[in-house]
Amino acid sequence: MLSRISAVRAIPRAFATRSYVTGRTEGSVAQSKGFNKKEKAHEGMRLLLEQLEKLRAQIKAKQAEIDSLEKQHDELEQSAKKN
């Protein structure tokens, strides 16, 4: 009876192990040259679009300034004609 109780039983355990590969693997996108070129192209396009948006805002501000100056010019012309 005692031998049955004191006997050590091996309990099966399942270990999940992950193996890592140090070299390039199939489907490795981040290290490929094509991905880097595409990423740089997207970054460059984003910067160009930001610059374009800034330029459009500047054009809009300058157009408002031109409209204001033209209005002042018209008012001065009308006041000069009256005198």
mmCIF file of the N, C-alpha and C atoms, coordinates in Angstrom:
data_MODEL
# 
_entry.id   MODEL 
# 
loop_
_atom_site.group_PDB 
_atom_site.id 
_atom_site.type_symbol 
_atom_site.label_atom_id 
_atom_site.label_alt_id 
_atom_site.label_comp_id 
_atom_site.label_asym_id 
_atom_site.label_entity_id 
_atom_site.label_seq_id 
_atom_site.pdbx_PDB_ins_code 
_atom_site.Cartn_x 
_atom_site.Cartn_y 
_atom_site.Cartn_z 
_atom_site.occupancy 
_atom_site.B_iso_or_equiv 
_atom_site.pdbx_formal_charge 
_atom_site.auth_seq_id 
_atom_site.auth_comp_id 
_atom_site.auth_asym_id 
_atom_site.auth_atom_id 
_atom_site.pdbx_PDB_model_num 
ATOM 1   N N  . MET A 1 1  ? 0.815   -1.186  0.000   1.00 0.00 ? 1  MET A N  1 
ATOM 2   C CA . MET A 1 1  ? 0.000   0.000   0.000   1.00 0.00 ? 1  MET A CA 1 
ATOM 3   C C  . MET A 1 1  ? 0.859   1.250   0.000   1.00 0.00 ? 1  MET A C  1 
ATOM 4   N N  . LEU A 1 2  ? 1.858   1.253   0.843   1.00 0.00 ? 2  LEU A N  1 
ATOM 5   C CA . LEU A 1 2  ? 2.732   2.407   0.934   1.00 0.00 ? 2  LEU A CA 1 
ATOM 6   C C  . LEU A 1 2  ? 3.503   2.622   -0.358  1.00 0.00 ? 2  LEU A C  1 
ATOM 7   N N  . SER A 1 3  ? 3.874   1.560   -1.019  1.00 0.00 ? 3  SER A N  1 
ATOM 8   C CA . SER A 1 3  ? 4.615   1.700   -2.267  1.00 0.00 ? 3  SER A CA 1 
ATOM 9   C C  . SER A 1 3  ? 3.771   2.345   -3.357  1.00 0.00 ? 3  SER A C  1 
ATOM 10  N N  . ARG A 1 4  ? 2.502   2.115   -3.336  1.00 0.00 ? 4  ARG A N  1 
ATOM 11  C CA . ARG A 1 4  ? 1.639   2.744   -4.334  1.00 0.00 ? 4  ARG A CA 1 
ATOM 12  C C  . ARG A 1 4  ? 1.534   4.240   -4.096  1.00 0.00 ? 4  ARG A C  1 
ATOM 13  N N  . ILE A 1 5  ? 1.524   4.663   -2.852  1.00 0.00 ? 5  ILE A N  1 
ATOM 14  C CA . ILE A 1 5  ? 1.373   6.079   -2.530  1.00 0.00 ? 5  ILE A CA 1 
ATOM 15  C C  . ILE A 1 5  ? 2.673   6.833   -2.779  1.00 0.00 ? 5  ILE A C  1 
ATOM 16  N N  . SER A 1 6  ? 3.792   6.239   -2.419  1.00 0.00 ? 6  SER A N  1 
ATOM 17  C CA . SER A 1 6  ? 5.057   6.948   -2.518  1.00 0.00 ? 6  SER A CA 1 
ATOM 18  C C  . SER A 1 6  ? 5.674   6.904   -3.910  1.00 0.00 ? 6  SER A C  1 
ATOM 19  N N  . ALA A 1 7  ? 5.113   6.162   -4.792  1.00 0.00 ? 7  ALA A N  1 
ATOM 20  C CA . ALA A 1 7  ? 5.657   6.084   -6.144  1.00 0.00 ? 7  ALA A CA 1 
ATOM 21  C C  . ALA A 1 7  ? 5.427   7.412   -6.868  1.00 0.00 ? 7  ALA A C  1 
ATOM 22  N N  . VAL A 1 8  ? 6.452   7.880   -7.482  1.00 0.00 ? 8  VAL A N  1 
ATOM 23  C CA . VAL A 1 8  ? 6.379   9.144   -8.215  1.00 0.00 ? 8  VAL A CA 1 
ATOM 24  C C  . VAL A 1 8  ? 5.835   8.867   -9.602  1.00 0.00 ? 8  VAL A C  1 
ATOM 25  N N  . ARG A 1 9  ? 4.810   9.580   -9.932  1.00 0.00 ? 9  ARG A N  1 
ATOM 26  C CA . ARG A 1 9  ? 4.214   9.399   -11.243 1.00 0.00 ? 9  ARG A CA 1 
ATOM 27  C C  . ARG A 1 9  ? 4.641   10.564  -12.136 1.00 0.00 ? 9  ARG A C  1 
ATOM 28  N N  . ALA A 1 10 ? 4.988   10.235  -13.304 1.00 0.00 ? 10 ALA A N  1 
ATOM 29  C CA . ALA A 1 10 ? 5.377   11.270  -14.263 1.00 0.00 ? 10 ALA A CA 1 
ATOM 30  C C  . ALA A 1 10 ? 4.119   11.912  -14.830 1.00 0.00 ? 10 ALA A C  1 
ATOM 31  N N  . ILE A 1 11 ? 4.037   13.190  -14.659 1.00 0.00 ? 11 ILE A N  1 
ATOM 32  C CA . ILE A 1 11 ? 2.889   13.920  -15.177 1.00 0.00 ? 11 ILE A CA 1 
ATOM 33  C C  . ILE A 1 11 ? 3.283   14.496  -16.535 1.00 0.00 ? 11 ILE A C  1 
ATOM 34  N N  . PRO A 1 12 ? 2.568   14.142  -17.560 1.00 0.00 ? 12 PRO A N  1 
ATOM 35  C CA . PRO A 1 12 ? 2.924   14.688  -18.878 1.00 0.00 ? 12 PRO A CA 1 
ATOM 36  C C  . PRO A 1 12 ? 2.612   16.189  -18.935 1.00 0.00 ? 12 PRO A C  1 
ATOM 37  N N  . ARG A 1 13 ? 3.560   16.925  -19.395 1.00 0.00 ? 13 ARG A N  1 
ATOM 38  C CA . ARG A 1 13 ? 3.387   18.372  -19.521 1.00 0.00 ? 13 ARG A CA 1 
ATOM 39  C C  . ARG A 1 13 ? 3.597   18.769  -20.975 1.00 0.00 ? 13 ARG A C  1 
ATOM 40  N N  . ALA A 1 14 ? 2.814   19.700  -21.381 1.00 0.00 ? 14 ALA A N  1 
ATOM 41  C CA . ALA A 1 14 ? 2.945   20.200  -22.753 1.00 0.00 ? 14 ALA A CA 1 
ATOM 42  C C  . ALA A 1 14 ? 3.575   21.589  -22.689 1.00 0.00 ? 14 ALA A C  1 
ATOM 43  N N  . PHE A 1 15 ? 4.708   21.720  -23.306 1.00 0.00 ? 15 PHE A N  1 
ATOM 44  C CA . PHE A 1 15 ? 5.382   23.013  -23.343 1.00 0.00 ? 15 PHE A CA 1 
ATOM 45  C C  . PHE A 1 15 ? 5.281   23.582  -24.751 1.00 0.00 ? 15 PHE A C  1 
ATOM 46  N N  . ALA A 1 16 ? 4.880   24.803  -24.800 1.00 0.00 ? 16 ALA A N  1 
ATOM 47  C CA . ALA A 1 16 ? 4.843   25.474  -26.097 1.00 0.00 ? 16 ALA A CA 1 
ATOM 48  C C  . ALA A 1 16 ? 6.142   26.247  -26.243 1.00 0.00 ? 16 ALA A C  1 
ATOM 49  N N  . THR A 1 17 ? 6.897   25.885  -27.215 1.00 0.00 ? 17 THR A N  1 
ATOM 50  C CA . THR A 1 17 ? 8.155   26.585  -27.449 1.00 0.00 ? 17 THR A CA 1 
ATOM 51  C C  . THR A 1 17 ? 8.094   27.266  -28.795 1.00 0.00 ? 17 THR A C  1 
ATOM 52  N N  . ARG A 1 18 ? 8.708   28.405  -28.855 1.00 0.00 ? 18 ARG A N  1 
ATOM 53  C CA . ARG A 1 18 ? 8.753   29.162  -30.098 1.00 0.00 ? 18 ARG A CA 1 
ATOM 54  C C  . ARG A 1 18 ? 10.201  29.180  -30.567 1.00 0.00 ? 18 ARG A C  1 
ATOM 55  N N  . SER A 1 19 ? 10.404  28.783  -31.769 1.00 0.00 ? 19 SER A N  1 
ATOM 56  C CA . SER A 1 19 ? 11.757  28.797  -32.300 1.00 0.00 ? 19 SER A CA 1 
ATOM 57  C C  . SER A 1 19 ? 11.945  30.066  -33.128 1.00 0.00 ? 19 SER A C  1 
ATOM 58  N N  . TYR A 1 20 ? 13.052  30.708  -32.927 1.00 0.00 ? 20 TYR A N  1 
ATOM 59  C CA . TYR A 1 20 ? 13.366  31.943  -33.627 1.00 0.00 ? 20 TYR A CA 1 
ATOM 60  C C  . TYR A 1 20 ? 14.462  31.693  -34.650 1.00 0.00 ? 20 TYR A C  1 
ATOM 61  N N  . VAL A 1 21 ? 14.307  32.324  -35.776 1.00 0.00 ? 21 VAL A N  1 
ATOM 62  C CA . VAL A 1 21 ? 15.291  32.202  -36.835 1.00 0.00 ? 21 VAL A CA 1 
ATOM 63  C C  . VAL A 1 21 ? 15.987  33.551  -36.943 1.00 0.00 ? 21 VAL A C  1 
ATOM 64  N N  . THR A 1 22 ? 17.311  33.529  -36.937 1.00 0.00 ? 22 THR A N  1 
ATOM 65  C CA . THR A 1 22 ? 18.045  34.787  -36.978 1.00 0.00 ? 22 THR A CA 1 
ATOM 66  C C  . THR A 1 22 ? 18.158  35.353  -38.382 1.00 0.00 ? 22 THR A C  1 
ATOM 67  N N  . GLY A 1 23 ? 18.085  34.519  -39.388 1.00 0.00 ? 23 GLY A N  1 
ATOM 68  C CA . GLY A 1 23 ? 18.206  34.983  -40.768 1.00 0.00 ? 23 GLY A CA 1 
ATOM 69  C C  . GLY A 1 23 ? 16.871  35.421  -41.332 1.00 0.00 ? 23 GLY A C  1 
ATOM 70  N N  . ARG A 1 24 ? 16.892  35.766  -42.598 1.00 0.00 ? 24 ARG A N  1 
ATOM 71  C CA . ARG A 1 24 ? 15.651  36.146  -43.275 1.00 0.00 ? 24 ARG A CA 1 
ATOM 72  C C  . ARG A 1 24 ? 14.751  34.935  -43.434 1.00 0.00 ? 24 ARG A C  1 
ATOM 73  N N  . THR A 1 25 ? 13.485  35.174  -43.275 1.00 0.00 ? 25 THR A N  1 
ATOM 74  C CA . THR A 1 25 ? 12.526  34.092  -43.457 1.00 0.00 ? 25 THR A CA 1 
ATOM 75  C C  . THR A 1 25 ? 11.587  34.459  -44.592 1.00 0.00 ? 25 THR A C  1 
ATOM 76  N N  . GLU A 1 26 ? 10.902  33.491  -45.089 1.00 0.00 ? 26 GLU A N  1 
ATOM 77  C CA . GLU A 1 26 ? 9.930   33.717  -46.157 1.00 0.00 ? 26 GLU A CA 1 
ATOM 78  C C  . GLU A 1 26 ? 8.810   34.593  -45.618 1.00 0.00 ? 26 GLU A C  1 
ATOM 79  N N  . GLY A 1 27 ? 8.485   35.643  -46.340 1.00 0.00 ? 27 GLY A N  1 
ATOM 80  C CA . GLY A 1 27 ? 7.421   36.539  -45.908 1.00 0.00 ? 27 GLY A CA 1 
ATOM 81  C C  . GLY A 1 27 ? 7.919   37.665  -45.028 1.00 0.00 ? 27 GLY A C  1 
ATOM 82  N N  . SER A 1 28 ? 9.215   37.789  -44.866 1.00 0.00 ? 28 SER A N  1 
ATOM 83  C CA . SER A 1 28 ? 9.768   38.868  -44.060 1.00 0.00 ? 28 SER A CA 1 
ATOM 84  C C  . SER A 1 28 ? 9.652   40.163  -44.840 1.00 0.00 ? 28 SER A C  1 
ATOM 85  N N  . VAL A 1 29 ? 8.652   40.958  -44.514 1.00 0.00 ? 29 VAL A N  1 
ATOM 86  C CA . VAL A 1 29 ? 8.339   42.143  -45.305 1.00 0.00 ? 29 VAL A CA 1 
ATOM 87  C C  . VAL A 1 29 ? 9.164   43.341  -44.864 1.00 0.00 ? 29 VAL A C  1 
ATOM 88  N N  . ALA A 1 30 ? 9.360   43.494  -43.571 1.00 0.00 ? 30 ALA A N  1 
ATOM 89  C CA . ALA A 1 30 ? 9.985   44.707  -43.058 1.00 0.00 ? 30 ALA A CA 1 
ATOM 90  C C  . ALA A 1 30 ? 11.441  44.842  -43.488 1.00 0.00 ? 30 ALA A C  1 
ATOM 91  N N  . GLN A 1 31 ? 12.089  43.756  -43.818 1.00 0.00 ? 31 GLN A N  1 
ATOM 92  C CA . GLN A 1 31 ? 13.494  43.829  -44.170 1.00 0.00 ? 31 GLN A CA 1 
ATOM 93  C C  . GLN A 1 31 ? 13.729  43.856  -45.674 1.00 0.00 ? 31 GLN A C  1 
ATOM 94  N N  . SER A 1 32 ? 12.695  43.721  -46.429 1.00 0.00 ? 32 SER A N  1 
ATOM 95  C CA . SER A 1 32 ? 12.889  43.674  -47.873 1.00 0.00 ? 32 SER A CA 1 
ATOM 96  C C  . SER A 1 32 ? 13.121  45.069  -48.424 1.00 0.00 ? 32 SER A C  1 
ATOM 97  N N  . LYS A 1 33 ? 13.851  45.153  -49.506 1.00 0.00 ? 33 LYS A N  1 
ATOM 98  C CA . LYS A 1 33 ? 14.170  46.441  -50.121 1.00 0.00 ? 33 LYS A CA 1 
ATOM 99  C C  . LYS A 1 33 ? 12.935  47.103  -50.698 1.00 0.00 ? 33 LYS A C  1 
ATOM 100 N N  . GLY A 1 34 ? 12.051  46.321  -51.245 1.00 0.00 ? 34 GLY A N  1 
ATOM 101 C CA . GLY A 1 34 ? 10.828  46.866  -51.824 1.00 0.00 ? 34 GLY A CA 1 
ATOM 102 C C  . GLY A 1 34 ? 9.978   47.560  -50.783 1.00 0.00 ? 34 GLY A C  1 
ATOM 103 N N  . PHE A 1 35 ? 9.910   46.990  -49.602 1.00 0.00 ? 35 PHE A N  1 
ATOM 104 C CA . PHE A 1 35 ? 9.132   47.606  -48.526 1.00 0.00 ? 35 PHE A CA 1 
ATOM 105 C C  . PHE A 1 35 ? 9.750   48.935  -48.123 1.00 0.00 ? 35 PHE A C  1 
ATOM 106 N N  . ASN A 1 36 ? 11.082  48.977  -48.006 1.00 0.00 ? 36 ASN A N  1 
ATOM 107 C CA . ASN A 1 36 ? 11.757  50.218  -47.621 1.00 0.00 ? 36 ASN A CA 1 
ATOM 108 C C  . ASN A 1 36 ? 11.524  51.308  -48.655 1.00 0.00 ? 36 ASN A C  1 
ATOM 109 N N  . LYS A 1 37 ? 11.599  50.961  -49.925 1.00 0.00 ? 37 LYS A N  1 
ATOM 110 C CA . LYS A 1 37 ? 11.361  51.947  -50.982 1.00 0.00 ? 37 LYS A CA 1 
ATOM 111 C C  . LYS A 1 37 ? 9.929   52.448  -50.936 1.00 0.00 ? 37 LYS A C  1 
ATOM 112 N N  . LYS A 1 38 ? 9.012   51.530  -50.725 1.00 0.00 ? 38 LYS A N  1 
ATOM 113 C CA . LYS A 1 38 ? 7.598   51.903  -50.667 1.00 0.00 ? 38 LYS A CA 1 
ATOM 114 C C  . LYS A 1 38 ? 7.336   52.804  -49.462 1.00 0.00 ? 38 LYS A C  1 
ATOM 115 N N  . GLU A 1 39 ? 7.938   52.467  -48.335 1.00 0.00 ? 39 GLU A N  1 
ATOM 116 C CA . GLU A 1 39 ? 7.757   53.271  -47.124 1.00 0.00 ? 39 GLU A CA 1 
ATOM 117 C C  . GLU A 1 39 ? 8.329   54.677  -47.316 1.00 0.00 ? 39 GLU A C  1 
ATOM 118 N N  . LYS A 1 40 ? 9.504   54.777  -47.932 1.00 0.00 ? 40 LYS A N  1 
ATOM 119 C CA . LYS A 1 40 ? 10.099  56.093  -48.203 1.00 0.00 ? 40 LYS A CA 1 
ATOM 120 C C  . LYS A 1 40 ? 9.244   56.887  -49.174 1.00 0.00 ? 40 LYS A C  1 
ATOM 121 N N  . ALA A 1 41 ? 8.681   56.214  -50.144 1.00 0.00 ? 41 ALA A N  1 
ATOM 122 C CA . ALA A 1 41 ? 7.821   56.895  -51.111 1.00 0.00 ? 41 ALA A CA 1 
ATOM 123 C C  . ALA A 1 41 ? 6.568   57.432  -50.430 1.00 0.00 ? 41 ALA A C  1 
ATOM 124 N N  . HIS A 1 42 ? 5.978   56.643  -49.553 1.00 0.00 ? 42 HIS A N  1 
ATOM 125 C CA . HIS A 1 42 ? 4.792   57.102  -48.828 1.00 0.00 ? 42 HIS A CA 1 
ATOM 126 C C  . HIS A 1 42 ? 5.132   58.279  -47.919 1.00 0.00 ? 42 HIS A C  1 
ATOM 127 N N  . GLU A 1 43 ? 6.274   58.208  -47.260 1.00 0.00 ? 43 GLU A N  1 
ATOM 128 C CA . GLU A 1 43 ? 6.697   59.297  -46.379 1.00 0.00 ? 43 GLU A CA 1 
ATOM 129 C C  . GLU A 1 43 ? 6.939   60.565  -47.187 1.00 0.00 ? 43 GLU A C  1 
ATOM 130 N N  . GLY A 1 44 ? 7.609   60.427  -48.327 1.00 0.00 ? 44 GLY A N  1 
ATOM 131 C CA . GLY A 1 44 ? 7.847   61.584  -49.190 1.00 0.00 ? 44 GLY A CA 1 
ATOM 132 C C  . GLY A 1 44 ? 6.552   62.177  -49.706 1.00 0.00 ? 44 GLY A C  1 
ATOM 133 N N  . MET A 1 45 ? 5.607   61.326  -50.072 1.00 0.00 ? 45 MET A N  1 
ATOM 134 C CA . MET A 1 45 ? 4.314   61.810  -50.560 1.00 0.00 ? 45 MET A CA 1 
ATOM 135 C C  . MET A 1 45 ? 3.563   62.543  -49.460 1.00 0.00 ? 45 MET A C  1 
ATOM 136 N N  . ARG A 1 46 ? 3.633   62.017  -48.242 1.00 0.00 ? 46 ARG A N  1 
ATOM 137 C CA . ARG A 1 46 ? 2.959   62.664  -47.117 1.00 0.00 ? 46 ARG A CA 1 
ATOM 138 C C  . ARG A 1 46 ? 3.551   64.050  -46.865 1.00 0.00 ? 46 ARG A C  1 
ATOM 139 N N  . LEU A 1 47 ? 4.867   64.164  -46.925 1.00 0.00 ? 47 LEU A N  1 
ATOM 140 C CA . LEU A 1 47 ? 5.513   65.461  -46.727 1.00 0.00 ? 47 LEU A CA 1 
ATOM 141 C C  . LEU A 1 47 ? 5.131   66.439  -47.831 1.00 0.00 ? 47 LEU A C  1 
ATOM 142 N N  . LEU A 1 48 ? 5.089   65.959  -49.065 1.00 0.00 ? 48 LEU A N  1 
ATOM 143 C CA . LEU A 1 48 ? 4.692   66.827  -50.176 1.00 0.00 ? 48 LEU A CA 1 
ATOM 144 C C  . LEU A 1 48 ? 3.253   67.304  -50.027 1.00 0.00 ? 48 LEU A C  1 
ATOM 145 N N  . LEU A 1 49 ? 2.379   66.425  -49.581 1.00 0.00 ? 49 LEU A N  1 
ATOM 146 C CA . LEU A 1 49 ? 0.982   66.814  -49.383 1.00 0.00 ? 49 LEU A CA 1 
ATOM 147 C C  . LEU A 1 49 ? 0.843   67.842  -48.262 1.00 0.00 ? 49 LEU A C  1 
ATOM 148 N N  . GLU A 1 50 ? 1.653   67.697  -47.208 1.00 0.00 ? 50 GLU A N  1 
ATOM 149 C CA . GLU A 1 50 ? 1.632   68.689  -46.132 1.00 0.00 ? 50 GLU A CA 1 
ATOM 150 C C  . GLU A 1 50 ? 2.109   70.042  -46.646 1.00 0.00 ? 50 GLU A C  1 
ATOM 151 N N  . GLN A 1 51 ? 3.179   70.050  -47.436 1.00 0.00 ? 51 GLN A N  1 
ATOM 152 C CA . GLN A 1 51 ? 3.679   71.302  -48.004 1.00 0.00 ? 51 GLN A CA 1 
ATOM 153 C C  . GLN A 1 51 ? 2.649   71.918  -48.935 1.00 0.00 ? 51 GLN A C  1 
ATOM 154 N N  . LEU A 1 52 ? 1.993   71.100  -49.720 1.00 0.00 ? 52 LEU A N  1 
ATOM 155 C CA . LEU A 1 52 ? 0.964   71.585  -50.634 1.00 0.00 ? 52 LEU A CA 1 
ATOM 156 C C  . LEU A 1 52 ? -0.184  72.221  -49.864 1.00 0.00 ? 52 LEU A C  1 
ATOM 157 N N  . GLU A 1 53 ? -0.573  71.604  -48.770 1.00 0.00 ? 53 GLU A N  1 
ATOM 158 C CA . GLU A 1 53 ? -1.656  72.154  -47.943 1.00 0.00 ? 53 GLU A CA 1 
ATOM 159 C C  . GLU A 1 53 ? -1.247  73.502  -47.345 1.00 0.00 ? 53 GLU A C  1 
ATOM 160 N N  . LYS A 1 54 ? 0.007   73.623  -46.899 1.00 0.00 ? 54 LYS A N  1 
ATOM 161 C CA . LYS A 1 54 ? 0.501   74.897  -46.368 1.00 0.00 ? 54 LYS A CA 1 
ATOM 162 C C  . LYS A 1 54 ? 0.496   75.964  -47.453 1.00 0.00 ? 54 LYS A C  1 
ATOM 163 N N  . LEU A 1 55 ? 0.940   75.596  -48.654 1.00 0.00 ? 55 LEU A N  1 
ATOM 164 C CA . LEU A 1 55 ? 0.962   76.556  -49.756 1.00 0.00 ? 55 LEU A CA 1 
ATOM 165 C C  . LEU A 1 55 ? -0.450  77.003  -50.128 1.00 0.00 ? 55 LEU A C  1 
ATOM 166 N N  . ARG A 1 56 ? -1.392  76.077  -50.113 1.00 0.00 ? 56 ARG A N  1 
ATOM 167 C CA . ARG A 1 56 ? -2.778  76.442  -50.416 1.00 0.00 ? 56 ARG A CA 1 
ATOM 168 C C  . ARG A 1 56 ? -3.321  77.419  -49.376 1.00 0.00 ? 56 ARG A C  1 
ATOM 169 N N  . ALA A 1 57 ? -2.965  77.205  -48.111 1.00 0.00 ? 57 ALA A N  1 
ATOM 170 C CA . ALA A 1 57 ? -3.400  78.121  -47.056 1.00 0.00 ? 57 ALA A CA 1 
ATOM 171 C C  . ALA A 1 57 ? -2.775  79.499  -47.258 1.00 0.00 ? 57 ALA A C  1 
ATOM 172 N N  . GLN A 1 58 ? -1.501  79.537  -47.651 1.00 0.00 ? 58 GLN A N  1 
ATOM 173 C CA . GLN A 1 58 ? -0.838  80.814  -47.914 1.00 0.00 ? 58 GLN A CA 1 
ATOM 174 C C  . GLN A 1 58 ? -1.477  81.519  -49.100 1.00 0.00 ? 58 GLN A C  1 
ATOM 175 N N  . ILE A 1 59 ? -1.805  80.783  -50.142 1.00 0.00 ? 59 ILE A N  1 
ATOM 176 C CA . ILE A 1 59 ? -2.455  81.370  -51.322 1.00 0.00 ? 59 ILE A CA 1 
ATOM 177 C C  . ILE A 1 59 ? -3.801  81.956  -50.935 1.00 0.00 ? 59 ILE A C  1 
ATOM 178 N N  . LYS A 1 60 ? -4.540  81.233  -50.119 1.00 0.00 ? 60 LYS A N  1 
ATOM 179 C CA . LYS A 1 60 ? -5.851  81.715  -49.684 1.00 0.00 ? 60 LYS A CA 1 
ATOM 180 C C  . LYS A 1 60 ? -5.705  83.006  -48.876 1.00 0.00 ? 60 LYS A C  1 
ATOM 181 N N  . ALA A 1 61 ? -4.715  83.066  -47.992 1.00 0.00 ? 61 ALA A N  1 
ATOM 182 C CA . ALA A 1 61 ? -4.481  84.271  -47.192 1.00 0.00 ? 61 ALA A CA 1 
ATOM 183 C C  . ALA A 1 61 ? -4.073  85.440  -48.083 1.00 0.00 ? 61 ALA A C  1 
ATOM 184 N N  . LYS A 1 62 ? -3.204  85.194  -49.048 1.00 0.00 ? 62 LYS A N  1 
ATOM 185 C CA . LYS A 1 62 ? -2.768  86.263  -49.960 1.00 0.00 ? 62 LYS A CA 1 
ATOM 186 C C  . LYS A 1 62 ? -3.924  86.739  -50.829 1.00 0.00 ? 62 LYS A C  1 
ATOM 187 N N  . GLN A 1 63 ? -4.787  85.819  -51.244 1.00 0.00 ? 63 GLN A N  1 
ATOM 188 C CA . GLN A 1 63 ? -5.941  86.206  -52.054 1.00 0.00 ? 63 GLN A CA 1 
ATOM 189 C C  . GLN A 1 63 ? -6.879  87.100  -51.246 1.00 0.00 ? 63 GLN A C  1 
ATOM 190 N N  . ALA A 1 64 ? -7.057  86.784  -49.965 1.00 0.00 ? 64 ALA A N  1 
ATOM 191 C CA . ALA A 1 64 ? -7.881  87.627  -49.097 1.00 0.00 ? 64 ALA A CA 1 
ATOM 192 C C  . ALA A 1 64 ? -7.248  89.005  -48.947 1.00 0.00 ? 64 ALA A C  1 
ATOM 193 N N  . GLU A 1 65 ? -5.928  89.054  -48.844 1.00 0.00 ? 65 GLU A N  1 
ATOM 194 C CA . GLU A 1 65 ? -5.221  90.335  -48.741 1.00 0.00 ? 65 GLU A CA 1 
ATOM 195 C C  . GLU A 1 65 ? -5.387  91.134  -50.031 1.00 0.00 ? 65 GLU A C  1 
ATOM 196 N N  . ILE A 1 66 ? -5.279  90.477  -51.172 1.00 0.00 ? 66 ILE A N  1 
ATOM 197 C CA . ILE A 1 66 ? -5.456  91.152  -52.468 1.00 0.00 ? 66 ILE A CA 1 
ATOM 198 C C  . ILE A 1 66 ? -6.871  91.702  -52.588 1.00 0.00 ? 66 ILE A C  1 
ATOM 199 N N  . ASP A 1 67 ? -7.862  90.912  -52.189 1.00 0.00 ? 67 ASP A N  1 
ATOM 200 C CA . ASP A 1 67 ? -9.252  91.372  -52.244 1.00 0.00 ? 67 ASP A CA 1 
ATOM 201 C C  . ASP A 1 67 ? -9.448  92.610  -51.377 1.00 0.00 ? 67 ASP A C  1 
ATOM 202 N N  . SER A 1 68 ? -8.844  92.603  -50.200 1.00 0.00 ? 68 SER A N  1 
ATOM 203 C CA . SER A 1 68 ? -8.950  93.755  -49.303 1.00 0.00 ? 68 SER A CA 1 
ATOM 204 C C  . SER A 1 68 ? -8.303  94.989  -49.923 1.00 0.00 ? 68 SER A C  1 
ATOM 205 N N  . LEU A 1 69 ? -7.133  94.822  -50.520 1.00 0.00 ? 69 LEU A N  1 
ATOM 206 C CA . LEU A 1 69 ? -6.439  95.954  -51.147 1.00 0.00 ? 69 LEU A CA 1 
ATOM 207 C C  . LEU A 1 69 ? -7.211  96.473  -52.358 1.00 0.00 ? 69 LEU A C  1 
ATOM 208 N N  . GLU A 1 70 ? -7.807  95.581  -53.140 1.00 0.00 ? 70 GLU A N  1 
ATOM 209 C CA . GLU A 1 70 ? -8.609  96.016  -54.286 1.00 0.00 ? 70 GLU A CA 1 
ATOM 210 C C  . GLU A 1 70 ? -9.836  96.797  -53.825 1.00 0.00 ? 70 GLU A C  1 
ATOM 211 N N  . LYS A 1 71 ? -10.420 96.373  -52.731 1.00 0.00 ? 71 LYS A N  1 
ATOM 212 C CA . LYS A 1 71 ? -11.571 97.086  -52.182 1.00 0.00 ? 71 LYS A CA 1 
ATOM 213 C C  . LYS A 1 71 ? -11.157 98.492  -51.739 1.00 0.00 ? 71 LYS A C  1 
ATOM 214 N N  . GLN A 1 72 ? -10.019 98.592  -51.062 1.00 0.00 ? 72 GLN A N  1 
ATOM 215 C CA . GLN A 1 72 ? -9.513  99.909  -50.649 1.00 0.00 ? 72 GLN A CA 1 
ATOM 216 C C  . GLN A 1 72 ? -9.221  100.776 -51.871 1.00 0.00 ? 72 GLN A C  1 
ATOM 217 N N  . HIS A 1 73 ? -8.657  100.173 -52.909 1.00 0.00 ? 73 HIS A N  1 
ATOM 218 C CA . HIS A 1 73 ? -8.335  100.909 -54.124 1.00 0.00 ? 73 HIS A CA 1 
ATOM 219 C C  . HIS A 1 73 ? -9.603  101.451 -54.776 1.00 0.00 ? 73 HIS A C  1 
ATOM 220 N N  . ASP A 1 74 ? -10.632 100.625 -54.858 1.00 0.00 ? 74 ASP A N  1 
ATOM 221 C CA . ASP A 1 74 ? -11.905 101.055 -55.444 1.00 0.00 ? 74 ASP A CA 1 
ATOM 222 C C  . ASP A 1 74 ? -12.527 102.191 -54.636 1.00 0.00 ? 74 ASP A C  1 
ATOM 223 N N  . GLU A 1 75 ? -12.456 102.086 -53.314 1.00 0.00 ? 75 GLU A N  1 
ATOM 224 C CA . GLU A 1 75 ? -13.001 103.145 -52.459 1.00 0.00 ? 75 GLU A CA 1 
ATOM 225 C C  . GLU A 1 75 ? -12.248 104.450 -52.668 1.00 0.00 ? 75 GLU A C  1 
ATOM 226 N N  . LEU A 1 76 ? -10.926 104.370 -52.796 1.00 0.00 ? 76 LEU A N  1 
ATOM 227 C CA . LEU A 1 76 ? -10.130 105.582 -53.025 1.00 0.00 ? 76 LEU A CA 1 
ATOM 228 C C  . LEU A 1 76 ? -10.424 106.180 -54.401 1.00 0.00 ? 76 LEU A C  1 
ATOM 229 N N  . GLU A 1 77 ? -10.611 105.336 -55.398 1.00 0.00 ? 77 GLU A N  1 
ATOM 230 C CA . GLU A 1 77 ? -10.950 105.833 -56.735 1.00 0.00 ? 77 GLU A CA 1 
ATOM 231 C C  . GLU A 1 77 ? -12.298 106.545 -56.727 1.00 0.00 ? 77 GLU A C  1 
ATOM 232 N N  . GLN A 1 78 ? -13.274 105.967 -56.045 1.00 0.00 ? 78 GLN A N  1 
ATOM 233 C CA . GLN A 1 78 ? -14.600 106.577 -55.981 1.00 0.00 ? 78 GLN A CA 1 
ATOM 234 C C  . GLN A 1 78 ? -14.560 107.896 -55.219 1.00 0.00 ? 78 GLN A C  1 
ATOM 235 N N  . SER A 1 79 ? -13.781 107.953 -54.142 1.00 0.00 ? 79 SER A N  1 
ATOM 236 C CA . SER A 1 79 ? -13.693 109.212 -53.394 1.00 0.00 ? 79 SER A CA 1 
ATOM 237 C C  . SER A 1 79 ? -12.933 110.265 -54.195 1.00 0.00 ? 79 SER A C  1 
ATOM 238 N N  . ALA A 1 80 ? -11.986 109.853 -55.034 1.00 0.00 ? 80 ALA A N  1 
ATOM 239 C CA . ALA A 1 80 ? -11.240 110.805 -55.861 1.00 0.00 ? 80 ALA A CA 1 
ATOM 240 C C  . ALA A 1 80 ? -12.127 111.348 -56.973 1.00 0.00 ? 80 ALA A C  1 
ATOM 241 N N  . LYS A 1 81 ? -13.026 110.527 -57.514 1.00 0.00 ? 81 LYS A N  1 
ATOM 242 C CA . LYS A 1 81 ? -13.938 110.974 -58.564 1.00 0.00 ? 81 LYS A CA 1 
ATOM 243 C C  . LYS A 1 81 ? -14.947 111.979 -58.023 1.00 0.00 ? 81 LYS A C  1 
ATOM 244 N N  . LYS A 1 82 ? -15.356 111.817 -56.768 1.00 0.00 ? 82 LYS A N  1 
ATOM 245 C CA . LYS A 1 82 ? -16.323 112.724 -56.166 1.00 0.00 ? 82 LYS A CA 1 
ATOM 246 C C  . LYS A 1 82 ? -15.714 114.099 -55.932 1.00 0.00 ? 82 LYS A C  1 
ATOM 247 N N  . ASN A 1 83 ? -14.455 114.157 -55.662 1.00 0.00 ? 83 ASN A N  1 
ATOM 248 C CA . ASN A 1 83 ? -13.815 115.454 -55.377 1.00 0.00 ? 83 ASN A CA 1 
ATOM 249 C C  . ASN A 1 83 ? -13.417 116.118 -56.618 1.00 0.00 ? 83 ASN A C  1 
# 
